[in-house]
Amino acid sequence: MLERLSRGLTFVAGSVVGGLALAFVIVAVRPDLIRGNTAAPPAPAAVPAPAVSAPAAREPARLSYAAAVERAAPAVVNIYTARVVTERIDPSPLGEFFGDILPQYRQRIERTLGSGVIVDRSGHIVTNYHVIANAGAIRVQLADGRIATPQVVGVDPDTDLAVLKIDLPNLPVITFGRSDTLRVGDIVLAIGDPLGLSQTVTHGIVSATARGHLGITTFEDFIQTDAPINFGNSGGALVDSTGALVGINTAIVAKSLGVEGIGFAIPVDLVRGVLHDIIQYGRVIRGWIGIVPEDISDTQAQQLGLAHGGVVIAYVGSPGQQAGLEPGDLLLALNGAPVTSAGDARARIASCKPGSMLTVRYQRGKSKHTVKVRVAEQPQPQPPPGG
């Protein structure tokens, strides 16, 4: 009996020990079996994500007029001229002492630089009259390096404009803008050939519009700008921030006077009219009655025996003379509208169509008179030779 009991306990003990050993092995291999059913199953092995480069750092926005320059600069040309200048040679002191030496003269070639703007596919170029005045030879160089000898189509000293023409294929052409919409403070770029440095671009703003009474040309309506304009820029382009032509650079105030940043350009709206007439007729057609008006002060008027200042006729030729006008007459009105200045009188007479009648009211002494004058065409200057 005891022996049978002893064998049963031995069997039970062996079974318990075997079961514990088996449980230990299972737990060692699968520990998740003892964490409960709420444990999440093991995550699958991670698959490496494709490499993504970090976004490149964005450059800060910058203000640039490069697009405007690329649009306009190819149509701006360099103009080279040569003229023969005769000058007197100062005699030696010894010759002057004996008094038997005649004055001696010598000739030299004077070369000048300027700029111009190609305005159509036909090869017409607008520049300043003073750039080519009295030139014996003219050469034009394009921004792409091509060189041509131009023909002088016509000139207009009263606005300091001239039109040339070259014969080359595939010409770049400037885009015309508007000058009547320019405002003080607008950005402008000056493109030209200053000081022989090849094409150069400067920038500034419109400082003023409708500048006159400068004594530069007969008809003055200049754009004033602080965009640097130097020797050689004359005749070049003044463009807006889009690259459209708004003026032809013409003059600067002398730096010898200590003045900086004051330049003047002829507005493109005036250029457009001169260009049309020269291409169409070979000249600019303007009205003319043979008078030279001048502004005078009250003090000057009193010296002439007039009650007050205003615009006086300084010179009279035909047809004004035929109508009875005389030097010293005070201009009061043209076609019923009061005359405000000598420049106003010149511009309004010039705008009259040749052959029309102009009503002139004037004062002579203390009496006032009204006459009708037949408008003639303004005489034309002879253009300089080209080639």
C-alpha positions as CSV (number, residue, x, y, z in Angstrom):
1,M,0.0,0.0,0.0
2,L,2.7,2.4,1.0
3,E,4.8,1.4,-1.9
4,R,1.9,2.1,-4.3
5,L,1.4,5.6,-2.7
6,S,5.1,6.4,-3.0
7,R,5.0,5.6,-6.7
8,G,2.0,7.9,-7.3
9,L,3.6,10.8,-5.5
10,T,6.8,10.3,-7.5
11,F,4.8,10.3,-10.7
12,V,2.9,13.5,-9.8
13,A,6.1,15.3,-8.7
14,G,7.8,14.3,-12.0
15,S,4.8,15.6,-14.0
16,V,4.8,18.9,-12.1
17,V,8.5,19.4,-12.6
18,G,8.2,18.5,-16.3
19,G,5.2,20.9,-16.8
20,L,7.1,23.7,-15.1
21,A,10.1,23.1,-17.3
22,L,7.9,23.1,-20.4
23,A,6.2,26.3,-19.3
24,F,9.5,28.0,-18.7
25,V,10.6,27.2,-22.2
26,I,7.4,28.4,-23.8
27,V,7.5,31.7,-21.8
28,A,11.1,32.2,-22.8
29,V,10.2,31.8,-26.5
30,R,6.8,33.6,-26.5
31,P,6.7,36.0,-23.6
32,D,3.7,37.8,-25.3
33,L,1.5,34.8,-24.3
34,I,1.5,36.0,-20.7
35,R,0.6,39.7,-21.4
36,G,-3.1,39.2,-22.0
37,N,-5.2,39.4,-25.1
38,T,-5.2,43.2,-25.2
39,A,-1.6,43.5,-26.2
40,A,-1.2,44.5,-29.8
41,P,0.5,42.1,-32.2
42,P,4.1,42.9,-33.0
43,A,4.6,45.5,-35.6
44,P,5.9,44.4,-38.9
45,A,9.4,45.2,-39.7
46,A,9.8,48.8,-40.7
47,V,10.3,49.5,-44.4
48,P,12.8,52.4,-45.0
49,A,10.9,55.5,-46.5
50,P,12.3,56.8,-49.8
51,A,14.8,59.6,-49.3
52,V,13.3,63.0,-49.7
53,S,15.6,66.0,-50.1
54,A,14.9,69.0,-47.9
55,P,13.2,71.9,-49.8
56,A,15.8,74.4,-51.1
57,A,15.9,77.7,-49.3
58,R,13.9,80.3,-51.3
59,E,15.9,83.3,-52.4
60,P,14.5,86.6,-51.1
61,A,12.7,88.6,-53.7
62,R,14.8,91.4,-55.2
63,L,13.9,94.5,-57.2
64,S,15.4,94.4,-60.7
65,Y,15.0,96.3,-64.0
66,A,16.9,93.7,-66.0
67,A,13.7,92.8,-68.0
68,A,13.2,96.4,-68.9
69,V,16.8,96.8,-70.0
70,E,16.7,93.5,-72.1
71,R,13.6,94.9,-73.8
72,A,14.9,98.4,-74.7
73,A,18.7,98.2,-74.8
74,P,19.1,96.3,-78.2
75,A,17.4,99.3,-80.0
76,V,19.8,101.9,-78.5
77,V,22.7,102.7,-80.8
78,N,26.0,104.5,-80.6
79,I,26.6,107.4,-83.0
80,Y,30.1,108.5,-84.0
81,T,30.6,111.7,-85.9
82,A,33.5,113.6,-87.4
83,R,33.7,117.2,-88.5
84,V,36.4,119.5,-89.7
85,V,37.2,122.4,-87.4
86,T,39.2,125.4,-88.5
87,E,41.0,127.3,-85.7
88,R,43.4,130.2,-85.6
89,I,47.0,129.6,-84.5
90,D,48.2,132.2,-82.1
91,P,51.2,134.1,-83.6
92,S,54.5,134.2,-81.8
93,P,55.3,137.3,-79.8
94,L,58.2,138.1,-82.1
95,G,55.9,138.1,-85.2
96,E,53.4,140.4,-83.5
97,F,56.3,142.8,-82.6
98,F,57.4,143.2,-86.2
99,G,53.8,143.2,-87.4
100,D,54.5,141.4,-90.6
101,I,53.1,138.0,-89.8
102,L,49.6,137.3,-91.2
103,P,47.2,135.3,-89.1
104,Q,47.6,131.5,-89.5
105,Y,44.9,128.9,-89.3
106,R,44.9,125.1,-89.2
107,Q,42.2,122.4,-89.6
108,R,41.7,119.4,-87.4
109,I,39.2,116.6,-87.2
110,E,36.8,116.8,-84.2
111,R,35.1,113.6,-83.2
112,T,32.0,113.4,-81.1
113,L,30.0,110.7,-79.5
114,G,26.2,110.4,-79.1
115,S,23.4,107.9,-79.0
116,G,20.2,107.1,-80.9
117,V,17.1,104.9,-80.8
118,I,15.8,102.6,-83.6
119,V,12.1,103.3,-83.9
120,D,10.9,101.0,-86.7
121,R,11.9,98.0,-88.8
122,S,12.7,100.3,-91.7
123,G,15.8,101.5,-89.9
124,H,14.7,105.0,-88.8
125,I,16.7,106.3,-85.8
126,V,15.9,109.3,-83.6
127,T,18.7,111.2,-82.1
128,N,19.5,114.8,-81.0
129,Y,20.2,117.4,-83.7
130,H,23.2,118.7,-81.9
131,V,24.8,115.2,-82.1
132,I,25.0,115.3,-85.9
133,A,25.0,119.1,-86.6
134,N,27.7,120.1,-89.1
135,A,29.0,116.5,-89.2
136,G,31.1,115.5,-92.2
137,A,30.8,111.8,-91.5
138,I,28.4,109.8,-89.3
139,R,28.6,106.1,-88.3
140,V,26.1,104.1,-86.3
141,Q,27.0,101.0,-84.2
142,L,24.3,98.7,-83.0
143,A,24.3,96.9,-79.6
144,D,25.0,93.6,-81.5
145,G,28.2,95.1,-83.0
146,R,26.9,95.8,-86.5
147,I,28.1,99.1,-88.1
148,A,26.3,101.2,-90.7
149,T,26.5,104.6,-92.4
150,P,23.2,106.4,-92.0
151,Q,21.3,108.7,-94.3
152,V,20.0,112.0,-92.7
153,V,16.3,112.0,-93.3
154,G,15.6,115.3,-91.7
155,V,16.4,117.6,-88.8
156,D,14.4,119.8,-86.4
157,P,16.7,122.3,-84.5
158,D,13.6,123.8,-82.8
159,T,13.2,120.6,-80.8
160,D,16.8,119.4,-81.1
161,L,15.8,116.3,-82.9
162,A,17.1,114.5,-86.0
163,V,16.0,111.4,-87.9
164,L,18.6,109.1,-89.5
165,K,18.0,105.9,-91.5
166,I,20.1,102.7,-91.8
167,D,19.7,99.8,-94.1
168,L,20.3,96.6,-92.1
169,P,18.1,93.4,-91.7
170,N,16.5,92.2,-88.5
171,L,16.7,95.4,-86.6
172,P,15.6,95.6,-82.9
173,V,12.9,98.3,-82.4
174,I,12.1,100.3,-79.2
175,T,8.6,100.1,-77.9
176,F,6.9,103.6,-77.6
177,G,5.4,104.5,-74.3
178,R,3.6,107.7,-73.2
179,S,5.0,110.8,-71.6
180,D,1.7,112.4,-70.8
181,T,1.0,109.9,-68.1
182,L,4.4,110.3,-66.4
183,R,4.3,111.3,-62.7
184,V,6.9,112.9,-60.5
185,G,8.5,109.9,-58.7
186,D,8.2,107.4,-61.5
187,I,11.3,105.2,-62.1
188,V,13.1,105.9,-65.3
189,L,16.3,104.4,-66.9
190,A,18.7,106.2,-69.2
191,I,20.4,104.1,-71.8
192,G,23.2,105.4,-74.0
193,D,26.9,105.5,-74.7
194,P,28.4,107.9,-72.1
195,L,32.1,108.9,-72.4
196,G,32.7,106.2,-75.0
197,L,32.3,103.4,-72.4
198,S,30.0,101.5,-74.7
199,Q,26.3,101.0,-73.8
200,T,25.6,101.9,-70.2
201,V,22.4,102.0,-68.1
202,T,21.7,104.4,-65.3
203,H,18.5,104.9,-63.3
204,G,16.6,107.5,-61.3
205,I,13.2,109.1,-61.1
206,V,11.2,111.7,-62.9
207,S,12.0,114.9,-60.9
208,A,9.6,117.2,-62.8
209,T,7.6,117.4,-66.0
210,A,6.8,120.2,-68.5
211,R,10.1,122.1,-67.8
212,G,10.6,125.1,-70.0
213,H,12.3,128.5,-70.1
214,L,15.7,126.8,-70.1
215,G,17.0,128.3,-73.4
216,I,17.9,124.9,-74.8
217,T,15.5,124.7,-77.7
218,T,12.7,126.8,-79.2
219,F,10.0,124.5,-78.1
220,E,10.6,123.2,-74.6
221,D,8.5,120.7,-72.6
222,F,11.3,118.7,-71.0
223,I,11.1,115.8,-68.6
224,Q,13.5,116.5,-65.7
225,T,15.2,113.4,-64.2
226,D,18.0,112.6,-61.8
227,A,19.0,109.5,-63.8
228,P,22.7,110.3,-64.6
229,I,23.2,111.6,-68.1
230,N,26.7,112.2,-69.3
231,F,28.5,113.2,-72.4
232,G,27.6,110.7,-75.1
233,N,24.2,110.0,-73.6
234,S,22.6,112.7,-75.8
235,G,20.1,111.1,-78.2
236,G,19.7,108.0,-76.1
237,A,16.6,106.5,-74.6
238,L,14.8,107.4,-71.4
239,V,12.6,104.4,-70.7
240,D,10.1,103.5,-68.0
241,S,10.3,100.5,-65.7
242,T,8.8,98.3,-68.4
243,G,11.3,99.3,-71.0
244,A,9.0,101.5,-73.0
245,L,10.4,104.8,-74.5
246,V,9.2,107.9,-72.7
247,G,11.9,110.4,-73.8
248,I,15.1,111.2,-75.7
249,N,17.9,112.3,-73.4
250,T,19.1,115.7,-74.4
251,A,20.9,117.9,-71.8
252,I,22.3,118.2,-68.4
253,V,22.9,121.2,-66.1
254,A,26.7,122.0,-66.2
255,K,28.4,120.2,-63.3
256,S,30.9,123.1,-63.2
257,L,28.0,125.0,-61.6
258,G,28.1,122.5,-58.7
259,V,24.8,121.0,-59.9
260,E,24.2,117.2,-59.7
261,G,21.3,115.1,-60.7
262,I,19.5,117.4,-63.1
263,G,19.1,116.1,-66.6
264,F,16.5,116.8,-69.3
265,A,14.7,114.6,-71.9
266,I,12.4,115.4,-74.8
267,P,9.0,113.8,-74.1
268,V,8.1,110.9,-76.4
269,D,4.8,112.5,-77.3
270,L,6.6,115.4,-78.9
271,V,9.2,113.1,-80.5
272,R,6.3,111.1,-82.1
273,G,4.9,114.1,-83.9
274,V,8.3,115.3,-85.1
275,L,9.2,111.8,-86.3
276,H,5.9,111.5,-88.2
277,D,6.4,114.7,-90.1
278,I,10.0,114.1,-91.0
279,I,9.3,110.6,-92.3
280,Q,6.2,111.8,-94.1
281,Y,7.3,115.1,-95.5
282,G,11.1,115.3,-94.9
283,R,10.5,118.2,-92.5
284,V,8.4,119.3,-89.6
285,I,5.5,121.5,-90.8
286,R,4.7,124.4,-88.4
287,G,2.8,127.6,-88.6
288,W,4.8,130.9,-88.7
289,I,3.9,134.6,-88.9
290,G,7.4,136.0,-88.9
291,I,7.5,137.3,-85.3
292,V,10.0,136.8,-82.5
293,P,8.2,137.0,-79.1
294,E,10.0,137.7,-75.9
295,D,9.0,137.9,-72.2
296,I,9.5,141.2,-70.5
297,S,9.1,142.4,-66.9
298,D,7.0,145.4,-65.8
299,T,10.2,147.4,-65.5
300,Q,11.3,146.6,-69.0
301,A,7.8,147.4,-70.3
302,Q,7.9,150.8,-68.7
303,Q,11.1,151.6,-70.5
304,L,9.3,150.7,-73.7
305,G,6.5,153.0,-72.8
306,L,4.1,150.1,-72.0
307,A,1.9,150.0,-68.9
308,H,2.9,146.5,-67.9
309,G,5.0,143.5,-68.8
310,G,4.1,140.4,-70.8
311,V,5.1,139.2,-74.2
312,V,6.5,141.8,-76.6
313,I,7.3,141.4,-80.3
314,A,11.1,141.8,-80.6
315,Y,11.2,141.3,-84.3
316,V,8.7,141.2,-87.2
317,G,9.1,139.8,-90.7
318,S,6.7,138.8,-93.3
319,P,3.8,137.9,-93.0
320,G,3.3,139.7,-89.6
321,Q,4.8,142.8,-91.0
322,Q,2.3,142.8,-93.9
323,A,-0.5,142.6,-91.3
324,G,0.8,145.8,-89.6
325,L,2.6,144.3,-86.6
326,E,5.7,146.2,-85.4
327,P,8.6,145.6,-83.0
328,G,7.6,146.7,-79.5
329,D,3.9,145.7,-79.8
330,L,2.7,143.8,-76.7
331,L,1.0,140.5,-77.6
332,L,-2.3,140.1,-75.7
333,A,-4.2,137.2,-77.3
334,L,-4.1,134.7,-80.2
335,N,-7.4,133.5,-81.6
336,G,-9.1,135.0,-78.6
337,A,-7.0,133.1,-75.9
338,P,-4.7,135.2,-73.7
339,V,-1.0,134.9,-74.3
340,T,0.8,133.8,-71.1
341,S,4.4,133.6,-72.2
342,A,6.7,133.8,-75.2
343,G,7.0,130.1,-75.3
344,D,3.2,129.8,-75.2
345,A,3.0,132.2,-78.2
346,R,5.6,130.3,-80.2
347,A,3.9,126.9,-79.5
348,R,0.4,128.1,-80.4
349,I,1.5,129.8,-83.6
350,A,3.5,126.7,-84.6
351,S,0.4,124.6,-84.1
352,C,-1.5,126.6,-86.7
353,K,-2.0,125.1,-90.1
354,P,-0.1,127.0,-92.9
355,G,-2.6,128.9,-95.0
356,S,-5.1,129.5,-92.1
357,M,-5.8,132.9,-90.6
358,L,-4.7,133.8,-87.1
359,T,-6.4,136.6,-85.1
360,V,-3.8,138.6,-83.2
361,R,-4.7,141.1,-80.5
362,Y,-1.9,143.5,-79.4
363,Q,-1.2,146.7,-77.6
364,R,0.8,149.6,-79.0
365,G,1.4,152.4,-76.5
366,K,-2.0,152.8,-74.8
367,S,-4.2,151.6,-77.6
368,K,-5.2,148.0,-78.4
369,H,-5.7,146.6,-81.9
370,T,-6.8,143.4,-83.6
371,V,-5.5,142.1,-86.9
372,K,-5.7,138.9,-88.9
373,V,-2.5,137.3,-90.1
374,R,-2.2,134.6,-92.8
375,V,-0.1,131.8,-91.4
376,A,2.8,130.7,-93.5
377,E,5.0,127.6,-93.1
378,Q,8.0,128.0,-90.9
379,P,11.2,128.1,-93.0
380,Q,13.3,124.9,-92.9
381,P,17.0,124.6,-92.0
382,Q,19.3,122.8,-94.4
383,P,20.2,119.3,-93.0
384,P,23.9,118.4,-92.5
385,P,25.5,116.0,-95.0
386,G,25.4,112.4,-94.0
387,G,27.7,109.5,-94.9
